[in-house]
Amino acid sequence: MSAAPLLEVDDLSVRFDTDAGTVHAVDKMSFTLAEREVLGIVGESGCGKSVTAMSLLRLLPPTASISGRARFDGNDLLGASSRRLRRIRGNEIGFVFQEPMTSLNPVFTVGRQVEESLRTHRGLSRSAARKRAIELLDLVHIPAPERRVREYPHQLSGGMRQRVMIAMAVACEPKILIADEPTTALDVTIQAGILDLMRELRERLGTAIILITHNLGVVADIADRVVVMYAGRKAEEAPVRELFARPQHPYTIGLLGAIPLPGAASKQDRLREIPGRVPSLAELPNHCAFAPRCPRADELTRSEVPPLRSVGPEHLVACFHPGGEWTQ
Amino acid sequence: MSYVELATVNPRAGRRRLLRKRLLRRPLAVAGLVVALAFAILAVFANQIAPYSYRATDFNAILVHHSSKHLLGTDPLGHDIWSQIVFGARASMEAGVLSTLLALAIAVPIGLVAGYYRGWIDPVIARLTDVLLAFPFLILAVGLAAILGASLRNAILALGIGAVPGLIRIARGEALALREEDYVRAAIANGARDTTILFRHILPNMMSTLIVQATVTIPLAIIGEAVLSFLGLGVQPPATSWGVQLNAAQDYLTEAPRLAVYPGVAIVIASLAFNLLGDGLRDVLDPRTQR
């Protein structure tokens, strides 16, 4: 991880102006992504992880206002013209959505849909795009790709469709692949296959990957580095081994404690859950957002926002009382 | 749907076969289709089918009842009524189909733009549509035809424009719903151009709705053409249409009511056929209906 990172996000904030008031979905997020790196962004539903990713390509509805900086390969993403942005989307940054069942247009063959971005970004002819589409379906391990390109989405299973979505996203060999919960809607065995595929694509195409998930198992499997988000803010960031070995933020510790382990059931009847609820993002608290659920909360946590500080090599945590074992 | 129907080799042909099967299960829709096609054939081949020209007069047979020479008899000018009905079908079909196509050509792009781009343009278009919809379709068409002048071409223009606001509303509503689809979002994330999204992702997915809407707009235009021609705002004699024939029949209602009955029945059957077809297509193309 030398030189300038491929993607550098700095102080990214996203607000939504709704009838019920302003919702602060993301508050001052910063992170970097190096070439060929897999970055996992983890958090509960509604913590702002998808919004973070979508804001990078400005895929949010017009009610969203984005501030901060995002530099990609020397370009400013958030200030890019819509023309420039359109050339980046799908061409230099690929995006895979959570819903493979509905993310393909039902009236066109999957081949045509894979060809679409090739024809848009690469100006390929119909026959060249078709040839490449077959190669791409082969790359994502869809059997009999020559036949599958002529099939419609409803003829494919969920796992197959997600593979098609990935083929579409990597069609132009983007430098970054952003995958927003790519495995959530799929069976566990299919999940593993998709993760293997993403790992393989990183090796073969050299694509850096941002993987957004609520599943720590997925992160442990594939990510190099992890950002844990809570209520729109970064709670902790560390290389994956470091995070699992020495989690510092009580929220991270809570998340790890909530993973069911075979055999552990004998010692402990219940999974340890994190008490309380994810706070509403209507109002950003001017204290630690996790304080109401945190056993370590004290006067300080309830009066100030904890700054990010370094607790080890590349290990950042936003907590006044970081530390290892969490004993109640 | 059964597995047999899904497991076809060519998916497009499979879908077509499935739709045909679903259509054939609806006898009323099939009847509508057959009758509508019959009227279309009458209209296209009027010259070959009608035994006489619509202008030919037979002064030896004035106001006669049906005979082997004159299938449905003749009118006071000695016109063969069957020939008049056949040529009337041509005016009706032209008015029905052309004005509907015209309305679609105007309304669909406007509705797409309003529904897809939203912004300031959407409320402007939506409110203008509401204002136009406040006028009943026929009143609007009569007004437009009065302004444009009486001819079949102007009647088609008037009926087409009269049908625009309703179709805008439908196209806009569909575009509004479809722009939120995941595959549209995915296309945007893949850097698709607006034209690609509009014409490859949104328009094809609203086609079934548009087809149904067109099929129920055609009978309205057929009736509209008859009304305009009856009022003297459409087809002008000696050219003929069912409305013109109804108008001419007024003076003979007591002596020869059949003069009014034949074109009247033709109007009813033609518009009923398209309505039945439209209803059937709505069910056939709607994936939520099970049969």
Contacts between the chains, C-beta under 8 A, distances in Angstrom:
chain1	res1	chain2	res2	distance
A	57	B	189	6.2
A	59	B	185	6.9
A	59	B	188	6.4
A	59	B	189	5.7
A	62	B	118	7.9
A	86	B	191	4.8
A	86	B	192	8.0
A	86	B	193	7.0
A	87	B	191	6.5
A	88	B	191	7.2
A	89	B	188	7.1
A	89	B	189	5.7
A	89	B	190	6.3
A	89	B	191	3.7
A	90	B	189	6.6
A	90	B	190	3.4
A	90	B	191	3.6
A	90	B	192	7.5
A	91	B	191	5.7
A	94	B	190	7.6
A	95	B	186	7.5
A	95	B	189	3.9
A	95	B	190	7.3
A	97	B	182	6.2
A	97	B	185	6.8
A	97	B	186	5.8
A	97	B	189	7.3
A	99	B	182	5.0
A	102	B	181	6.8
A	102	B	182	4.2
A	102	B	183	6.7
A	103	B	182	4.3
A	103	B	183	5.4
A	103	B	185	7.5
A	103	B	186	4.5
A	104	B	183	5.6
A	104	B	186	7.5
A	105	B	183	4.4
A	105	B	187	7.6
A	105	B	200	7.6
A	105	B	201	5.5
A	105	B	204	7.8
A	105	B	205	7.2
A	106	B	183	7.7
A	106	B	205	7.2
A	107	B	204	4.6
A	107	B	205	5.9
A	107	B	207	8.0
A	108	B	200	7.3
A	108	B	204	7.5
A	109	B	11	7.5
A	116	B	187	7.4
A	116	B	190	7.1
A	116	B	192	6.5
A	116	B	196	6.9
A	116	B	200	7.4
A	117	B	190	4.5
A	117	B	191	6.3
A	117	B	192	7.3
A	120	B	190	7.7
A	120	B	191	6.1
A	120	B	192	6.2
A	120	B	193	6.6
A	120	B	196	6.9
A	121	B	191	6.2
A	150	B	11	7.3
A	151	B	11	5.8
A	152	B	11	4.9
A	152	B	15	7.9
A	154	B	6	7.8
A	155	B	6	7.2
A	155	B	11	6.2
A	165	B	186	7.0
A	168	B	186	7.5
A	168	B	190	6.1
A	169	B	190	7.2
